Amino acid sequence: MWLEVIIGGIVLVIILIILGLFISNYNRFKRLKNGAESGLAQIKVALKKRLDMITQLVDTAKGYAEFEKSTMTEVTKMRSKVGQISSAGELSKIGNQSRKILDNIIAVMENYPDLKSNENVKELMKAIQNIEDELSRHRYTYNNIIQEYNTKVDVVPSNLVASIFHFTKLDYLEFDEEEISKRPETKW
């Protein structure tokens, strides 16, 4: 009789340990997924800030340089799309497009020494640099969360929880090769 109670107790403890590991892994997946969603939201906010700064920069520079109307139209379109983005791939695409527009604006502005010495432009360029740093931090954090999440999808025992609850790998934020190799020069 004592042997049956001991064996029953051991089986119960093993079941509770397995259940605890199962719940712990499930909760970790949920925390990581929520962290990834939060990271994307922070990147969206920073990207909107970047697009706002581009708009302000173009408005400030209009008197000096002729910017195409299509530049402003494109920036406005991108800004409205940012709130509707639901995937890392779409966000990367808009981030890369806005970076190219910013690089083009900076290149055009280089030809106007008076513009470069304008206090408003200097402040905007400093703000843009701060936003670029913020975007960089958020991307780094997001991709680290995604790496941990995707690793949990692949490794035992958490992959069992992932398959039961259909947790699939998430996409990393992708970067243009140019963006990886160079950072926009915003210091004058």
N, C-alpha and C positions, 0 to 999 in steps of 0.2 A: 504494500500500500504506500509506504513512504517513497519507494522507488518510482511509483507512478506519479506521485505528487511532484517529486523532484524533476522527472522527465517532462511533465506537463508545464512546470515552472520554467524550465530551460527553453522549451518550445515557445512559450508565451514571450519570454524575453527576446528570443531571436526574432519572432514576428514583430514585436514592438521596435526593435532596432532597425529591421528592414523597412517598416512603415515610417519610422523617423527619418531614415535616409531618403526615402521616396519623397516625403513631404518637404524635407530640406532642399532636395534637388529641384523640385517643382517651384518652390518659393524663390530659389536663386535664379531660375530661368525668368520668372516674372519680374524680379527686381532688375535684372540685366535688360530685359526688354523695355521696361519702363525707363530705365536710364538711357537707353538708346533713343527712345522717343523724345525724352527731355533734351538730349544732346542735339537731335535734329531741330527741335524747336528753338534752341539757343542759336544754332547756326542760321536758321531762317531770320531770326531777329537781327543778327550781325550782318547778314547779307542785305537785308532791307536797309540797314544803316549805311552800308557801303553804297547802295544804289542811291540813297538820299544824298550822300556826300558827292557822288558823281553828278547828280542833278545840280546841286549847289555850286559845284566847281564849274560846270558848264555855264550856269547862269552868271557867275562872277566873271568868267573869261569871255563872255559873248562880246563885250566891247572891244576886246583886243583881237580875238581870233574868230574866224567864221567857222562855226560848227554846224554840221549838217543837221537839219531838222530831224532826219531819220535817227540820229543818235539819241535825241531826247525821246522820240517815240519808242525806240527800242528799250531804253532804260525804264520808261513808264510801263511798258508791257511786261518786262521782266519783274518789276516790283509787284505788279498785280498777280503774277503767277506764283510768287514765292509762298504766299499764304495757302495756296492750293496744293502744294507739293506734298506727296506722301511717301516718296522713296528717295533713298540716298543718290541713286543715279540721276534722277531729275534735278535734285539739288546741286549735284556736282556740275551738271550741264549749265545751269544758270550761273553758278559761281564762276565757271570758266569763261562764259560769255561776258559777264560783267568785268572780269579781270582784263580781258582783251580790250574792252571799251575804255577802261581806266588807263591802260597802257597807251592806247592811241591818243587819248586826251593829254596825257603827260608829255608824250612825244611832240604833239602840236604846240603845247604851251612852252616847250623848251626854246622855241624860236622867238619868244616875246620876253625880253629881259625886264621890261616894265611890269609885266604880269607876274613874273617870278618874284619881284620885290614887293608886290602888293600884300599888305598885312592880312587881308581876308583870305587870300590864296594860301599864304603861309599857314594860317590857322587851319584851313581846310585840309591842307596836305598833312599837317600833324595829326588831325583827327582821322584822316584816312589811314595813316600809318598805325594808329592805335586800333582801328577797326581790323586792319589786316592782322595785327598781333592777336586780337581777340578771336578772329576766325580761325587762325592757326591753332590756338589753344583748344577751341571747341572741336575742331576736326580731330586733333590728336586724342582728346578724351573720348570722342565718339568711336573712333576706330579701335581704341583699346577696349572699350566695352564690347564692341562687335567681335573682337578677337576672342575675348573670354567666353562670350555667348556661343560662338561657333565652335570653340574648343569643347565646351560642355556638350554640344550636340554630337560631337565625334567620339568622346571618351566614355568608357565604362565607369561607373554604373549610370551616369547621367544620360547617356544616349538611350537607355531603356525608357526613362521618363520622357525624353524628347520624342521618341517614336510613339509612345502611347498617347501623348497630348499633341502630336503633330507640330512640334517645334522644329522649324526648319532654319537653315543657315540664313543669316541676314547679310545684306550687301555692305561692303565698305564704301566709304567716300572715295571716289577716284579723282585723280588730278591729272591735268594735262602735263606732258613731259616738260613743257616750258615752265609751268608753274612750279614744278619740283626743282628745276635747275636754277631758276632765278626768281628773285623777289622784286616787286616793283620798287623802283627808286623814287621815293617821295620826299627826299631831303634836298633842299636847295641851299 
